[in-house]
């Protein structure tokens, strides 16, 4: 059991309650008798024995702990002694290191002092040796005859020869010309020869891709006058047989990126060299290419298209170079950075000078050709429009006398307006404004925009829309007693004119205003647009008024000629239907209302339908007062008014404005006065609809009754008044 106790006590974590529980369970199992009884004495003995065993274990553990504590104390003393010994050794080492450091510092100071003294002594000797060598070389140039020195004739020593000749060239500048003229010329000639040889070697190394040698020669050439020639040679070689395709613009950026890497590794001033590299591309390669593309000015359309393409392509290349960090957007003269606009202008080389006049001329020609083609397809020859007092007087006389003075041409319903034509003209104009915004200078932009707008207004609005309105005004018929129902095509003209005006307004907002920054020029454009819009609007108003007059006059004359007195005073029993004259008018009005609602919208539709309703109401009102009505005729009159009301006022989405309904409601109520019994007249007159009307109107309608005299209604009228 001792081993069992040790195992249980060494469990981690140890739970004493659990330990006692396990002992209880074991003792219960050992003391269990038959019939599940247990022996308490045995349990007591088991627990007593367990307590004794645990005490023995405790004593053993205490003895073991004592031994371990003694061992730890002995080891602690041993390690303490060793640590003290190590600390003593460390202190000794620190002292020795400090002494060595101080000694090394003294030795280093002495060595530095000795080195400075040696350097001071060596520098004069080196300079003296270099001066001696230079004087030796100079003596060969002072001697008569050619210079025969191995240094200058050995190509493998070109770099060394370049260093010597550069110094001799500097010295020669200080020599008096009288005594040393010959020597100076020899030095100058040799200087030029070596300079040429260096450039040739540089180009040779460039062709071989030897950037190490290129960099070495470039560093030497920085001290020579011909360093710029070396840079030019590099640029010429790099750009040789490049930018030769159809679209050379796309090849500019890769070429610049490729050579920028070489320039950065070879030249000591890479930014300036790169600027010159890019400048050479724009001022030589691109400029020559652009001049070739723009050489033919005979076809203005093609020339302007190519000019715009060249300009935008050049701008795109510059933007790519700016994004790559190879060109500055603003430029910097101190660092040699290239300015974007200067590059573009350099490449174009004034190609866009005179652009504005060409663009205006092109737009005029394009729009004029489009109009001529359109009218030719319509087999129409434009003619001057007679305006002013004479034309108006002729129409007035014809309308008053019902005499057809001159045949009115309606062109078979042709409106002479084309949205497709206008869309094409606007597209052409948009192209012009886009090019104008890109190619014009800041000083030219506003003026050119105004000039282009004048062209658009003249051709699109005046020569097309205004001309169509004039033709439409002349084609509005004048009703006479013998004419069939007039065909009104002006509503179709209004519909198309409104669409075209909206197209122009959108074009004005999108293309014209975006080109103008000057408030003064914006006001000029707005005034020009407003003036033509008012002119068109006035003609539309005149045309709509004439159209309504033609409709109303025909209705008036048709009713006068076709309405019979027996229609409203029939004899015997008849079907209560609208009169034939009314049905003919209503059929015509339905067709007219279809055209009005199909051609007009918004305020125009509201105003025209209301005006037409008011005028027709007046015509019908006056027409009814020319007849007498019996009961059956009154029913027919009421049916007529209902038909008129339905045709003119409409319903739902096509309902006329509220005043029109009110007028025909009142007319319907007046017709009821022709039908009601005499004893009910007073009550009807005081109804909601008729109460607001003047009593004279009511009296006039009551007098139209056929039974007016037989029923002695005059007495009623006295009471009403």
PEQUI-V459056 format. One line per field, one symbol per residue. psi: psi as a letter, one per 30 degrees, with the letter a starting at -180 (. if undefined). burial: # if it has 16 or more other ideal C-beta (glycine too) atoms within 10 Angstrom, else .. Layout:
psi->???
burial->???
This chain:
psi->feeeeeeeffkjlkjeeeeeeeeeeeeeefgkalhglljeeeeeeeeeeeeeeeeeeeeeeeeeeeeeeeeeeeeeeeeeeeeeeeeeeeeeeeeeeeeeeeeeeeeeeeeeeeeeeeeeeeeeeeeeeeeeeeeeeeeeffkllljikeeffjffgeeeeeeeeeeeeeefffkkfefgeeeeeeeeeeeeeeeeeeeeeeeeeeffgifeeeeeeeeeffflfgeeeeeeeeeeeegkglhfaeifeffeeeeeeefeeeeefekfieeeeeeeeeeeeefdeeeeeeeeegejgejeeeeeeeeeeeeeeeeeeeeeeeefgfkkefljfefgkkkeeeeeeeefhgfgkgeeeeeeeeeeeeeeeeeeeeeeefhkjklkkkaaeeeeeeeeeeeefgkjekkkkggggkfhkjeeeeeeeeeeeeeeeeeeeefkleffeeeeeeeeeeeeeeeeeefdeeeeeeeeeffkljklffklkkjjffeeeeeeeeeeeeeeeeeeeeeeeffkfkeeeeeeeeeeeeeeeeeeeeeeeeeeeeeeeeeeeeeeeeeeefklffeghlkaklkjllleeeeeeeeeeeeeeeeefffllbeeeeeeeeeeeeeeeeeeeeeffglkkaeeeeeeeeeeeeeeeeeefalbfgklleeeeeefeeeeeeffffelkefgeeeefgleeffflkfeeeeeeeffkfgeeeghfeeeeeee.
burial->....#.................#...#...#...........#..#...#......................................................................................##.###....#....#.....#..##.######.##.......#..##.##..##..##..##.###.##......######.##..#.##.###.###..##..##....##.###.##..##.##..##..#############.####.##...#........##.###.######.##.###...###..#....#####..#######.##..##.###.###.##..##..##...................#..##..........#...#####..##.###.##.###.##.###....##.######.#######.##################....##############.##.##..##..##..##....##.##...#..#...#..##..##.##############...#...####.......##.##..##.##..##.###.##...##..##########.###.##..#.##.##############.####.....##..##.##.###########.#..#..##...##.......##.##.###.#....#..##....
